[in-house]
């Protein structure tokens, strides 16, 4: 019998942001506890206060360089409400949707090919130097080329609608500040069929992995949970830009449905724990022990009644047939779900490019000024909530953000514990490949850890001063 051990994975790799995992082994080398820790603090909910309302959609997207469009649009939707606008002009609505579909497409392609594919193609236990996008390109140059070109297409859609590929300014309170020139539309139409064909091939790759490795997929970080997403008002279709909230339990039974997202606080509670800067949301009526839930591509496939584009809808039916219509609980099937959404986004982009409203000139609306606004969108990683209050001077007085990765916090911690118990318990020698299994479970959720670092309550500040030799000279601590 040995001594208890602490294993630390720091940093977690191939994710956005900084986090670590701690795994506690007892004297018999059994996993006693395993946790995902978010170790950076951003504080956007505090320092956005005092900023003017029309600055908010531009400022908050600095949370992230991977999914800035999601924050840009969620904040813009909240500011629409404050600006007194309940319905955008058709050109503004469709330009924003085009921007969003480009964002979801490029983000999903980045994650699947650059971050997840090295594990799927080469194996979770492959040498670390093998598990990267360069090796993927070396093994399959055409696949690598397509991955680059698909992401490039999505980013160019963002640039055309937002002004820049990263941190654009297209969405403004009450609308949009540009339309889509006809020559830009025609340039996109030249390659849209390639994008559709490549999306179908990428979907076949993801689907094939899940079906060919069904035993692994169904036993790797697979556990029952609740699921939540936006669905289209009325018919429950997948809608990544707008809709009402639907939550299902692990059996597919409805917890709540068609909930106006402005009432999210009636159903969702945010909990905090001492060992992470990330909050732990749960469904109020169920409670913190059983009320946690998952969001994101897998959740959206589980909650959506159907998809309103034909190729993606056929793919959704195929996806649901694997579980006979019951919710799919396997975390690794997020990859399959992502590729269904990529195909859906390409179909929606193609549809919008043929819509003459994109060349319209009615770009914004105004209304009766309000003091509070809530904007909700389905970001690539899942449901994203922006909630603001603004005073009579147009300055923000309150901000609450519940980002996708925060919604998934409890699920990711359970995934870490599940995989650690199955793959590390009983082993005296812990290899890098074993630890990568834990990271694979986290990557399945495509977390953006920098987006999710917002805390409630007391935030301690600790400063330590070291000399050139590394000796501690002085320290100060303050509970803020």
Residue pairs with C-beta under 8 A, 6 or more apart in sequence:
1 27
1 28
2 27
2 29
2 428
3 27
4 24
4 25
4 26
4 27
4 32
5 24
5 25
5 29
6 22
6 23
6 24
6 25
7 22
7 23
7 24
7 25
7 424
7 430
7 435
8 20
8 21
8 22
8 23
9 20
9 21
9 22
9 23
9 435
9 438
9 439
10 20
10 21
10 39
11 18
11 19
11 20
12 19
12 20
12 21
12 36
12 439
12 442
12 449
13 439
14 114
14 115
14 116
14 118
14 439
14 443
15 115
15 442
15 443
15 446
15 447
15 448
15 449
16 64
16 66
16 67
16 447
16 448
16 449
16 450
16 451
17 38
17 40
17 447
17 448
17 449
17 450
17 451
17 452
17 453
18 38
18 39
18 40
18 449
18 450
19 36
19 37
19 38
19 39
19 442
19 447
19 449
20 36
20 37
20 39
21 34
21 35
21 36
21 37
21 416
21 438
21 439
21 442
22 33
22 34
22 35
22 37
23 31
23 33
23 34
23 420
23 424
23 438
24 31
24 32
24 33
24 34
25 31
25 32
25 424
25 425
26 32
28 426
29 425
29 426
29 427
29 428
30 421
30 425
30 426
31 417
31 420
31 421
31 424
31 425
33 417
34 413
34 416
34 417
34 420
34 421
34 438
35 275
35 276
35 413
35 416
35 417
36 276
36 409
36 412
36 413
36 416
36 442
37 275
37 276
38 276
38 277
38 278
38 449
38 452
38 453
39 277
40 277
40 449
40 450
40 453
41 277
41 453
41 455
41 459
42 63
42 450
42 453
42 454
43 454
44 60
44 63
44 399
44 401
44 454
45 399
45 400
45 401
45 454
46 399
48 56
48 59
48 60
48 396
48 399
49 395
49 396
49 397
49 398
49 399
50 395
50 396
51 59
51 395
51 396
52 394
52 395
52 396
53 79
53 82
53 83
53 173
53 388
53 390
53 394
53 395
53 396
54 79
54 172
54 173
54 394
56 75
56 78
56 79
56 388
56 396
57 72
57 73
57 75
57 76
57 79
57 169
57 171
57 172
57 173
58 72
58 167
58 169
60 71
60 72
60 75
60 386
60 401
61 68
61 69
61 71
61 72
61 75
61 167
62 68
62 167
63 71
63 403
63 450
63 451
64 70
64 71
64 448
64 450
64 451
65 166
65 167
66 107
66 110
66 448
67 103
67 107
67 379
67 380
67 381
67 448
67 451
68 166
68 167
68 168
69 99
69 100
69 102
69 103
69 158
69 162
69 168
70 100
70 103
70 377
70 379
70 380
70 384
71 379
71 384
71 386
71 451
72 162
72 167
72 168
72 170
72 171
73 96
73 99
73 100
73 171
73 241
73 375
73 377
74 375
74 376
74 377
74 379
74 384
74 385
74 386
75 375
75 386
75 388
76 96
76 171
76 172
76 173
76 375
77 242
77 373
77 375
77 376
77 377
77 386
78 373
78 374
78 375
78 386
78 387
78 388
79 173
79 174
79 373
79 375
79 388
80 86
80 88
80 173
80 174
80 175
80 373
80 375
81 262
81 370
81 372
81 373
81 374
81 375
82 173
82 369
82 370
82 371
82 372
82 373
82 388
82 390
83 173
83 174
83 366
83 367
83 369
83 370
84 366
84 367
84 368
84 369
84 370
85 173
85 174
85 175
85 365
85 366
85 367
86 367
87 365
88 96
88 174
88 175
88 176
88 364
88 365
89 175
89 360
89 362
89 363
89 364
89 365
90 357
90 360
90 362
91 176
91 179
91 357
91 358
91 359
91 360
91 361
91 362
91 363
92 174
92 175
92 176
92 362
92 363
92 364
92 365
94 352
94 355
94 357
94 358
95 161
95 170
95 176
95 178
95 179
95 180
95 358
95 363
96 161
96 170
96 171
96 176
96 241
97 241
97 348
97 352
98 157
98 160
98 161
98 180
98 349
98 352
98 353
98 358
99 157
99 158
99 161
99 162
99 168
99 170
99 171
100 240
100 241
100 377
101 157
101 240
101 345
101 346
101 348
101 349
101 352
102 153
102 154
102 155
102 156
102 157
102 158
102 161
102 345
102 349
103 154
103 158
103 380
104 154
104 240
104 341
104 342
104 345
104 378
104 379
104 380
105 150
105 153
105 154
105 157
105 342
105 345
105 346
105 349
106 150
106 151
106 153
106 154
106 155
106 157
106 158
107 154
107 380
107 381
107 446
108 297
108 338
108 339
108 341
108 342
108 345
108 380
109 147
109 150
109 151
109 154
109 202
109 342
110 151
111 338
111 380
111 443
111 446
112 147
112 202
112 206
112 335
112 338
112 339
112 342
113 133
113 136
113 143
113 144
113 147
113 151
113 202
114 133
114 147
115 443
115 446
116 335
116 443
116 444
116 446
117 133
117 136
117 147
118 126
118 130
118 131
118 132
118 133
118 135
118 136
119 126
119 131
119 436
119 440
119 443
120 209
120 335
121 136
121 139
121 140
122 130
122 131
122 135
124 433
124 436
124 437
124 440
125 431
125 433
125 434
125 436
125 437
126 433
128 432
128 436
129 135
131 436
133 144
133 147
136 143
136 144
136 147
137 143
137 144
137 145
143 205
146 198
146 201
146 202
149 194
149 198
150 195
150 198
150 199
150 202
150 342
153 188
153 191
153 195
154 345
155 165
156 165
156 188
157 188
157 349
158 164
158 165
158 166
158 168
159 165
159 168
160 180
160 184
160 188
161 168
161 170
161 176
161 178
161 180
162 168
162 169
162 170
162 171
163 169
163 170
163 177
163 178
169 177
170 176
170 177
170 178
171 177
172 364
174 364
174 365
174 366
174 367
175 363
175 364
175 365
176 363
176 364
177 363
177 364
178 363
179 358
179 359
179 360
179 361
179 363
180 358
180 359
181 359
182 359
185 353
185 358
185 359
188 349
188 353
189 353
192 346
192 349
192 350
192 353
195 346
195 349
196 311
196 343
196 346
196 347
196 350
199 339
199 342
199 343
199 346
200 311
200 343
202 339
202 342
203 315
203 336
203 339
203 340
203 342
203 343
205 339
206 335
206 336
206 338
206 339
207 315
207 318
207 319
207 336
207 339
209 217
209 335
209 336
210 217
210 322
210 330
210 332
210 333
210 335
210 336
211 322
216 332
217 330
217 332
217 333
218 330
219 422
220 330
220 331
220 332
220 419
220 422
220 437
220 440
220 441
221 330
221 331
221 332
221 414
221 415
221 418
221 419
221 441
221 444
222 329
222 330
222 331
222 332
222 418
223 329
223 414
223 415
223 418
224 250
224 251
224 327
224 329
225 250
225 292
225 293
225 294
225 329
225 411
226 247
226 248
226 249
226 250
226 255
226 283
226 286
226 291
226 292
226 293
226 294
227 247
227 248
227 293
227 294
227 295
227 298
227 299
227 302
227 303
227 327
228 245
228 246
228 247
228 248
228 283
228 293
228 294
228 295
228 299
228 303
228 383
228 407
229 245
229 246
229 295
229 299
229 300
229 303
229 304
229 378
229 382
229 383
230 239
230 240
230 242
230 243
230 244
230 245
230 246
230 261
230 376
230 377
230 378
230 383
231 237
231 238
231 239
231 243
231 244
231 245
231 246
231 258
231 303
231 304
231 305
232 238
232 239
232 242
232 243
232 308
233 243
233 244
233 258
234 258
235 305
235 306
236 246
236 257
236 258
236 303
236 304
236 305
236 306
237 304
237 305
237 306
237 307
237 308
238 300
238 304
238 306
238 307
238 308
238 312
238 316
238 344
239 378
240 300
240 341
240 344
240 345
240 377
240 378
241 377
241 378
242 377
243 261
244 257
244 258
244 259
244 260
244 261
245 256
245 258
245 259
245 260
245 261
245 264
245 267
245 376
245 383
246 254
246 256
246 257
246 258
246 259
246 303
247 254
247 255
247 256
247 257
247 259
247 267
247 283
247 293
247 303
248 254
248 255
248 302
248 303
248 327
249 255
250 327
250 329
251 326
251 327
252 302
252 325
252 326
252 327
255 283
255 285
255 286
256 267
256 283
259 266
259 267
261 374
261 376
261 385
262 374
264 374
264 376
264 385
264 387
264 402
265 387
266 284
267 283
267 284
267 285
268 281
268 282
268 283
268 284
268 402
269 281
269 282
269 283
269 284
269 288
269 291
270 279
270 280
270 281
270 402
270 406
270 456
271 279
271 280
271 281
271 282
271 288
272 279
272 280
272 455
272 456
272 457
273 280
276 409
277 453
277 454
277 455
278 405
278 406
278 409
278 449
278 452
278 453
278 454
278 455
279 402
279 406
279 409
279 454
279 455
279 456
280 288
280 292
280 406
280 409
280 410
281 292
281 293
281 402
281 406
281 407
281 409
281 410
282 288
282 291
282 292
282 293
282 410
283 291
283 292
283 293
284 291
285 291
292 410
292 411
293 299
293 407
293 411
294 382
294 407
294 408
294 411
295 381
295 382
295 383
295 404
295 407
295 408
296 334
296 337
296 381
296 382
296 404
296 408
296 445
296 446
297 334
297 337
297 338
297 340
297 341
297 380
297 382
298 328
298 330
298 331
298 333
298 334
298 337
299 382
300 337
300 341
300 378
300 382
301 316
301 319
301 320
301 328
301 337
301 340
302 327
302 328
304 316
306 313
306 316
307 313
307 315
307 316
307 340
307 344
309 343
309 344
309 347
309 348
309 351
310 347
311 343
311 344
311 347
312 340
312 341
312 343
312 344
312 347
315 340
315 343
316 340
319 328
319 333
319 336
319 337
319 340
320 328
322 328
328 337
331 411
331 415
331 441
331 444
331 445
332 440
332 444
334 444
334 445
334 446
335 444
338 380
338 446
352 358
371 389
371 390
371 391
372 387
372 388
372 389
372 390
373 387
373 388
373 390
374 385
374 386
374 387
374 388
375 385
375 386
376 383
376 384
376 385
376 386
377 383
377 384
378 384
379 403
379 404
380 404
380 446
381 403
381 404
381 405
381 408
381 445
381 446
381 447
381 448
382 404
382 405
382 407
382 408
383 402
383 404
383 407
384 401
384 402
384 403
384 404
385 400
385 401
385 402
385 403
386 399
386 401
387 398
387 399
387 400
387 401
388 396
388 398
388 399
389 396
389 397
389 398
390 396
390 397
391 397
401 454
403 448
403 451
403 452
403 454
404 448
404 451
404 452
405 412
405 445
405 447
405 448
405 449
405 451
405 452
406 452
406 454
408 445
408 447
409 452
411 445
412 441
412 442
412 445
412 447
415 441
415 442
415 444
415 445
416 438
416 441
416 442
418 441
419 437
419 438
419 440
419 441
420 438
423 434
423 437
423 438
424 430
424 434
424 435
424 438
427 434
458 479
458 480
459 480
460 477
460 478
460 479
460 480
461 477
461 478
461 479
461 480
462 475
462 476
462 477
462 478
463 475
463 476
463 477
464 472
464 474
464 475
465 472
465 473
465 474
465 475
466 472
466 473
467 473
